Amino acid sequence: MEVQYISHPLIREKTVESRIYQQVIVAKAAEKNTLVIAPTGLGKTIIAVLLSAHRLYQFPDSKVLMLTPTKPLANQHAETFKRILKIDSNQIIAFTSAIPPDFRKRYWNHAKVIVATPQIIENDLIADRYNLRDVSLLIFDEAHRAVGNYSYVYIAKQYMKQARNPLILAITASPGYNEERILEVCKNLFIQNIEIRTENDPDVKPYVKDIKIEWVEVELPEIYKKIKKNLELSLKYRLKELKLQNIDVELPSKKELLKIREEILERIAKENKPELYEMLRKVIECIYLIHAIELLETQGIKPMYRFLSEIYTKKSKVSKELFSDNLVQEAFKIAKENYNVLHPKIEKLKEILRKEIEKKSKIIIFAQYRDTVRKIYEEIRSIEGIRPEIFIGQASRNGERGMSQKKQLEILQKFKVGLYNVLIATSIAEEGLDIPRVDTVIFYEPVPSEIRTIQRRGRTGRSSEGKVIVLIAKDTRDEIYYWSSYWKEKKMKRIVKNLKKILEEKGIKIEISRENIEKKYKIIVDYRELKSDVVKILSEMGIHSEPKRLDVGDYLINDEICIERKSVEDFLSSIIDGRLFEQAKNLREYYKKPIIIIEGEGLYSLRNINPDAIRGALLSLTVDFNIPVIFTKDERETSQFIYLLVKRESSDREYRIVHKKPKTLKEIQERIVASLPNVNTILARRLLRKFKTVERIFTAKESELMTVEGIGEKIAREIRKVLTEKYEED
């Protein structure tokens, strides 16, 4: 049968196969804000591109903005738009942190399609670099993230306020199994319509490849069972003690116990009774034991032993109490003696891989922890025919550096062309990345999240039949987690279909002011504060926050007034490590009217600090340093204080950004390098780590500078220009 292609003035010929279900979804999404829920591999990105073409044709002077959680995804989607849309490729741009703010402002004006990470757009909107007035379509990829204070929420609200012709498309493989969470996503993204497709829908079935799912069980060795029994008995005794104190949890999870811990902390803040501290210690001990058991069951003795060793070296009250238990001591001793006894999943995995490689399969192995990923790599790399590679996220953890975006893309390309045939990945490979032709997906352990299970499973069965193999340790949390995700997925589909019905019958009213608040006031904000909700709330109040690097304070109101904002936790930590009085000294030295805001609750309960020491610190700030201290409940109350202060001080304001004098050679070197164009302290440290001396940085070629993460061609060129151009007086 001959393939039919989409024909449209803005779609390149023979680039998009004509699929009825996609066209139906696009037609409905063109009418109202729509949430599209469909399994991975059914072309949700293509739906986004088709709707973009429709809006750009309908509103020729407008632009499309697509938001996606990660840099690799942003670049990948931008390439898809370039391949399909009949638009100058220079007008399709990926916005990531690699592009300096001034360049983003310039690119925004001439771009037709921008694909960006949400934090970048959020920061630019707060800094007032551009607005969303001319955006005719806003696309939220992986829309299930639009909860809490994630950047999607703020951007959606600003878009509905600012845009002349607003339309929202949200896409996800799963919005979650909890009705409350799904409703929150719909509310936050102003959704009026839901389009859901499953593998079993008649219009979808022709395009879905079968995925065979196998459950492979392994039996824990006796030595594992012995350690597990000791830890479970120890946990059982502590749960009994908590029950006597009216905390009753029969089959507790870490999530449930963490919630109980927060409730106890709240009670301590109000009552401050000794017995509450005892309850808190017991709950934390239970959390440690549950995590240790989980590591043993799903990962092995070595990860569990390392975790318990970390607790043992802390020498805290919880640690001492935990290791005074004979059962824990015995489990710890057995684990130490059998440190190198591998989890049976490793041998079973090797057996599976040998069979799959014979079929010339391309394989992804998903594992929860980086340690496990590395262990699997070490164990399988010597197997004949296997060419494995590790694939992890960019974040650094426990002193271990993450994987740069450049390295991630390089690995995916090598996997695509067959230089690697096995990827061993953490959750970074679950979401959205275009990993071509995966024959087999292996879950080293089940995950209790239906979202992650759907995303992992969706890595295979795209262009041909696929296989999913789930490794399960018998009579362990593996079994609980597997069935948990199974029933959550079933529940999610039921809830979404019900919500779709409600939206169709009753509709949803979007209540938001279409008037964008004029930015009447401006303040200088330390760039690290952009992570907080304070700047977002101030933006909604009409205050433009210009991000700068402030060595002293967080919010510069004018030439005289500077605010240092501290959470209760940070305030207490700064008393312990001595930072507080150094910061107070700098505030008093550089600003005539410094203010300290302490935000949050639990001042006398969060840390084990003598209350008199806290009171003494507060007295010293007000009496010795003459710095007023304001207490606020949360970020919103902090914002209200700042707003009133800005309004009060709005006339004849000047700004004087001060910088502390560097004291050490290291600080001087960092300051010199950070003075280069578009180089902040983080990039300065990376450059110094790479080149070792300031001199070598100053003499490095553009190509050498570009080997440092975060230094692109444009930044490298600007650096060389500053260093080599002749100085000319005015």
N, C-alpha and C positions, 0 to 999 in steps of 0.2 A: 504494500500500500504506500502510495506516494505521500511524503511528509508535507503538510501544509504549514505555511509560515505567516506570521503576523504582518499585516501591511498597514503602515501609518507614516504620515509625513516626517515624523521625527525618529522613526525606527529604521535602522539600516536593514537592507534586504537580506533575507535568509539568515537572520541572527536569532530569532525567537520562534520556536515551534508553536503552532496554534493549538492551545489546549482549552477546551470549553470551560473547565472549572476555573481556570485563571481569569478568563475573560469575564465570566459571571461575577467573580469576586471584585475585579477592577471596576466593573459597571456599578456595583453597589457601593463600593468604597468611594467612588467619585461623587456620591450624593451626600454622604455624612461621615463623620469621624468613625473609623472602623477598626476593630481589633480582629486580626486574622490569626487563627490558630490552626496550624497544620504540621504534620510530621516533617522532620528534617528530610530534605531531598525532594520535596514537592514544588520547589521553585518559589519560595516566598520572596526572595530577592528579585526575581523576574516580575512578580506582581508589583513590587515597589517601583521598578524601572518603567513598567507599562503605565502605571498611574502617573508617574513623573512626566512621561511624554505627553499624556493627556492634559495635565495641568499647564505645562509649559506651552503647549499649543493653544490652550484656552486663554492663558494670560502671558502673552509673548514677552512682556517686560518684567516678568517675575523670575524667581529662582526657587530651587528645591533644596531643602536641607535634610540630610539623613544622618541620624545619630546611631552610633554603634559602640559597644563597650571597650573595645581594644584597638590599638594602633594597627596590628596586622589586618584586622577585620575592616578598618577604615580604608586602608590601602587596597585591599582586595575588592571591596564594593566599588571604589572609585574606578578600578580597572574594568569592572563589569559595566558600569555606566558608559565608559569610553568605548567599549567594544560594541555596545548596542545602540546608544543614542546618536542621531545624526546631528551632532553639535561639535563645535571646535573643541578638541581635547584639552586645550589650554583653559577652557572655561569650566572644566570638571576638575575639582581640586580636593585633595585629602588634607584636612586640617588636623595636625597632631602637635604635640609639644615640640617637635623638631623644627616647626616653623615659628620664628620669633613673632611676638604680638604685633609689631608695626607692619610686618609683611602680611599677616593675616588680615589686618584692617584694609590694606591695599588690595589684596586678592579678593576680599569679600565683594568689593564694589563692581568688579567686572565678571565675577563667576556666575554661571547659570546653575551648576550643581555643586554643592559642598557636602562632602562626607566627613564627619568629624567625631572625635570622642567627646562625650557630653561635658566633661570637666572643662575642656578648652572653650566650648561655646558659653558655658555658664560663667566662667571667669571673664570672658570678653564682654558679655552682656552686663555684668556687674561693673566692669571698668568703663562701660559706655563706649566701646570701640566701634560698635555698629548696632543696629537694631534688626528686628525680624519683620519689619513693615512690608517688605516686598516678597516675603517667602509665601508662595501659594500652596506648598505642600511640605509638611514636616513629618518625617518618617522615624519611628522609634523601633530600632532593631532590638531583639531580645527584650521585648516590652515587659516581661515579667519582673524586670528590675525596677520598675516605676513605683516603688514603695518607700516609705520612710522619708529620709532626706537625700535620697539619691538624686543626682543632677537632673534626671529626666523630669522630675516633679516641678522644679523651679522653671525649667525651660518651657514646659507645656503651658504653665500659667502665664509666663511672659508673652508667649506666642499668641495665645488667645486674646491677650490685651492689645498687642501691637499690630498684628497682621491685618492687612486690608481685606484679603480673601483667604481666611484660614481654612485648612483642611488637614486632619491628622490621620495617618495610617500607622497602626501599631502591629508588629508581627512577632510571633513567638511559636515555639513548638509546644510549650506548656506554660500557662499562666499560674500554675500552682493548684493544689488540691483543696485548699481552704477557701470556703466561700467568701469569708471576710477579706482575704488577701486579693482574690480576683476582683471583688467589688472595689477595693482600694485602687487597684491598677486602672480599672475602668473610670473611676472618679478622677484620679490624678491626671489621666490622659484625655478626659472629656469625651469618653467613648459613647456613641449613640447606637452603634450596630456591631454585632459580632458575627463573623463568618468562620465557621469551624468545618474542617474536613478531616476525615480519618481514612485509614488505609482501606476501609470496607465500603466507602461511599462509591456508588456506581460510576460517577463521573471521574473519580480518581483512580479506581482499580486498574485501568489499562496502563497507567504510568507507574504503578508500584511494583517493585520487584520483591519476590518472596524473601523473607528473612527467617532462617531456621534457628531456633533457640535451643541450646543444650545446657543442662545443668550437670556439672561434674562435681561429685561429692568426694571429699577426702576425710579420712579419719585422723584425729589428733593423736600423736604418740602418747604413750603412758606418762612420759616425763612432763609433757604439756598439761595433761589432765591433773597431775599431782599439784603442779604450780597453781593451776586454775582453781582447784578445790580449796587450797589454802587461802587464796585471795577472796574467793566467794564466801567462805566462812567468816573471814575477817569483815567483809562488807556486811554480811548478815547480822553480826553482833552490833555493828554500829547503827544499822537501820533499826534494830530493836531498841537501842538507847534513845534514838531520835523519836521513836514511837511513844516512849514514856514521857517525852516532852511535847506530845501532841503534834509531831510531824510524822505522818503515816504515809510511807511510800513502799509498796510491796515489790514492784518491778520497776525500779527507778531508771530513768535515762539521764545522761549528762545535762540535757536541755532542761528537764524538770528540776534537777537539783540546782542548776544555775539560777533558775527562777526563784527557788526557795532561798538561795543565798542572798539574792537581792532583797527579798521580803524581810529577811532577818536584819540586813544592813539598815533597811528603813526603820525597823523597830528599834535598833540600837541608837539611831539618830534621835529618836524621840524619848526612849527610856534609859538607855545606857546602863543596863543591868549586867552584872558579871555572868549570870547564867546564859544570857544571849550570846556572849562571846564563846562560851563552851559549845552551844548549839552550832554556832558558825564554824568552829573548828571541826566538829564532827561531820558537818555537811561537806566541807572542803576535803576531808579525808575520804569520804564516800566518792566524791568526784574523781579524786586521784585513783582510787581502787577500780572504779568502773573503767576509766581510761586505760589503766594497766591491763585489765582483763581483755578489753577490746583489742589492744595491741597484740597481746599474746595469741588470742583466737584468730585474728585476721592477718597479722603480719609476721609474728614469730617471737622467739625468746629474746633475740638481740635487741630489737626496738623497745620491747617491754623493759628489759634490764637497764637500758640507757635512760629511759624515762624515770624509772625508780631511782637510779643513781643521781640524776639531776635533783630530785626532791631531797634525797639523803644529804647531798652537799649543801643544801640551803641552811640547815641547822636551825630552822624556825621551830616554833612551838608545835605547829602541825606536823612537821617532819619528825620531830622527837617523839611525839605521841604515836605517830604511825609506825615508826620503826621500833618502838618499845613493845609492839605486838609480836608475840612469838610466831604467829602464823605468817605475818609479813616477813619477818626475819628468815623463816624457813624457806619461803617462796623465793626470796632474794638470793639466799645461799644456793638453792638448787639451780636457779637461773644462771648464776655466776659459774657454777661447775659445768653447766651444759650450754654455755654461751653460743657455741658454734653449731648446735643442733638445728638444722634448717626446718622451716615450716614445710609440711608435706605438700603444700601447694607448689613449691618450687620444682620438685621432681615431676609432679603431675603436669605442670606447665611445660617443662622440657619435652615430656612425652607428646603432648598435644602439638607443640611447635614442630617437632620432627615430622609428624604426619601431615601438618598443614603445608610445610615447606616443600614436601614431596609433590604437592599439587601446585607448586609455584604461586602460592597465595601471598597477597600483601596483607600485613597484619598490624593492628593497633592493640597494644596491651594497656589498659587503664589501671592505675594503682593510686591509692589515696595519698600516700606519703612519698616525699622525695627520697627518703632513705630506702624505701622499698623499691622505687624505680631504679636506683643505682645498684641495689642488690640483684635485682632481676637481670640488669644489664651485665653485671659481672658473671652471673651464672650461665647466661645463654650465649654469650658472644663467641664461645669456643665451639658451639654446635655447627657442624658442617652445613653450609648452604645458608646460614642465617647471617644477615648483615644488619645488626641492630643499631639504633641510635636513641638517645634520650631526648625527650621533648618536655621542657618545663617552662614555667612562667618567668616574667621579668623581675619580679620582686625578690629581694635578697632576704634570706631567712636563716636564723641561727648562725650568722657569720658566713653563710654560703651565698655567693653572688648568683643572681638569677641569669636568665638567658636573654641576651639582647634581641630586639625585634629583628635586626639584620640577620642574626644567627638563626632565629626561628624560621624566617622566610627561606633562608638558605637550606635548612634541613628539609622543609616541606618540598622544595624544588627537587632536592636529591631523592626524596621518597617518591616523588611523582615520576621521575625518569628511571627509577629502579636501582639507584646506587645503594639505597637502604631498602630492605623489604620488611623490617619490623620496627615500628615506633613504640617506645615505652613512655607513656605520657601520664602526667597528672591531669587535673581538671581543665587545664588551659586548652586541651585539644577537644573538649566537649562542645564548646560553644561556637557554632557558626563557621569556623574556618573551612575553606574549601580544600579538603584533603581528598584527592581524586582516587577512585577505584580501590576501595578497601574491601577485601574479600571476607576477612574475619576480624571481628572485634572480640577481645577477651577481657572480661571483668575479673581482675585479680581478686576483688572482693565486691559483693553487692553494695550499693549505696541506698540509704533509706529515703532519698529524695527522688520523687517521680520526675522532676524536671531534669535532673542530671542523668537518670536512667534513660529517658527518652532521647536526650541529646547524645549520649554515648552510643545507644543503639542505632541512631540515625547516621553514624559515620559509615555504615555499610548498607548494601542493598540499594545503591543509587543508580548505577548503570547496569548492574547485573545482580543475580541472586547473591544474597549475603548470608553470613553465619554469625551468630552471637554465642559465645561460650562463657558461662558464669561459673567461676570456681567457688564452691561453698564448703566450708569446714562444718562437718556434721555436729549438731547439738550445740551450736554457738550463735553469736549475734549475726553471723552471716545469714542464717535462715530467717531470723527476725527481720533483718534489713531488706532481704529480697521480697518477702511477702508484704512488708510495709510499703515499699515503692509500688508493688503490683496493685494493691488495693487503693493507694492514693491516686494512681493513674486512672483506675476505673471511676473513682469518685469525682476526679477532675472533669472527665468527659460528661458525667451526669450533671454536674453543677453548671458547666458552661452551656450545655444545651438548654437547661432551665433558664439561665440568665438571658440567653438569646431570645427565648420565648417572651420573657418579661419585657425586654427592650422593644420587641416587635409590637406587643400589645399595648404597653403603656408609654413607650418612648422615654427619653431622659431629657430633662431640661438643664441646659448649660447656664449656670448662674455665675457670671463674671463680668466685671466692668470692662467695657471695650475701651475705656479711656486709659491711656498709658500715663502714669503719674510723671509729671515733668520733674527732671532732676534739678531741684532748686539749690541744693547744697552739695558741697564737695569736701571730702576728707582724704587724707593719705592713710593707707592701711598697709601694714606689713604683709608681704605676699603670702606668708605662711598662714595668715588668718583667712585666706580664701577657702580653706577647707571647712571652716565653721559655717553655721547657718546665720551668724550675725550679719555678715555682709549682704546676704540674700534678703534678709528682713529689712535692713537699712535701704536697700535698693527699692523695695516695694513701698517704703515710706518716702521716697524721693531724694535719697542721699546717694550721690555718685562716689563710689570708693575707688580711688586710684591706687593700684598696688605698687609698692616700692619696697626696697630692702631697708628695713629700719633696724639699726643695731640697738636702739634704745626704745622701748615701748612698742605697742601694737597699733594704736589708733592716734594719729596726729590731728588734733582738732584745729589748732592754729599754732602760731609761733610760740605760744606760752603753754598751751595745754596739751598734754600727752597722756594717754591711758594705757596702762599695763593690764591686760585681761588675763586672769588666771582661773582655771578650774580649781575646785577644792582639792582634788588629787594633786595637781601641780603645785598649789600653794603649800600643801603639807610636805611634798617632796623637796621643795625649795628651802624649807626650814631645815630639813635633815641634811641636805648636801651643801647648805651654806650659800646657795645662789641668791636667796631672797634679799639679803642685805647688800650684796654687790649690785643687784638690779635697782634697789631703792636708792643707793648712792648715785648710780648713773642717772636715774630719773631726776633726782634732786639737783644734780650738777648741771644737767643740760636744759631742764625746763623749769620755768618759774612756777607753774601750777600743775604738777604731776598728780595723777589719780590712779589708784589700784582698785580694780573690780575683781571680787572673788565670787565665782559663779558656781552654783550647785548647792547640794545639801550634804549633811553628814560631816561637818567640820571637825567634830570631836569623836567621830566613830570610824571613819574610813581607814585610818592608820593607827597603829599602836603608839601614839605619842601622848605624853603627859599633857592634859588639858592646860595646865599652867604654862607650859612651854609655848603653846599656841597663843594663849592670852598675852604672854610676854612679847611674842613676835608682833602681835597686833598693836600693843602699846608702844613698842619701839618705832613702828612705822608712823604712828600718829604723833608721838611726843618727840622722838629723837630726829626723825627725818621730816616731820611736818607734812606727811603725805596722807590725804584723806583716803579711807578705805570704804568702799561701797559693796554691800552684799546683794547679789541677785539670785533669783530662783533658777533661771534657765537662760538660754540664748535670746529668747524673745524679750525678757525683762531687761537683759543687758542692752539690747538694741534700743529699747524705749528710753533708757537712761542716756545713751549716746545721742539719740535723735533730739531729745530735749536740750541737751548740752550744746549740740551743733546749732540748733535753732536759736538758742539764747546768745550764742557767741558769733552769730552769722555776719555781723557787720565788720568791715575793715579787717578781714582775716589774712594773715600771712603764714607761710610755711617755712620752717627751717629744719631740714632733715639733718640730724646729727649722726655722726659715726664714731663709735668708740675707737680709741687709738689701739692698734694691734700691739700686744705685749710680747708675744713670743716670735721667734724666727718663722715658725710654721704659719702663724696668723699673718705676718708681714708678707710672706710669699703668696698666700692665698689672696690677700687684699690686692697685691700687684696684678696677679693673673685675672682676678675678678673684675678689674678695671677695663679689661679688653671688651670690645663691643659684643653685646648679646651673650656675655659669659657671666653666669652667676656663681655663687660660692660652690655649688655642687659640681658644675662643669670645671671650675678652677681646680677642685680636688682631683677630678678625673684626669685632667691634663697633667697635673703634678705627679700623680701616680704613674702615668704613662712615660713622661719625659724626665722625671726625677728632679730637674732643676728649672728655674725660671728662664735661664739663658737658653736652654735647649728648646723650650717652648717658643721663645722669641725668634729662634733661628730655624724652626721647623718649616717644611714646605706645606703647601695647602693639602697635598695628598696625605702627608703624615698626620696633620691635624685631624683630617677626616676619619682616621682610624679610631678616634675616641668617640664613644657613644654620646650622641647628642650634638656632635659637631658635624653639620652638613656642609655642602659646597658653599652655600651663601655665607654662613658664619665664618668658615675658614677664609674665604676671600676678604671679608670685612676685617678680620684679624690681621691678615697680611698687609692689607691696605694701610691700616693704622700704623703698623710697624715699619713700613717701607716708604710711605709717601713723605716727600720733603715738607718740613714745617715752614709755613709762610705766615708772617705777621700781617695783621689787618692794615 
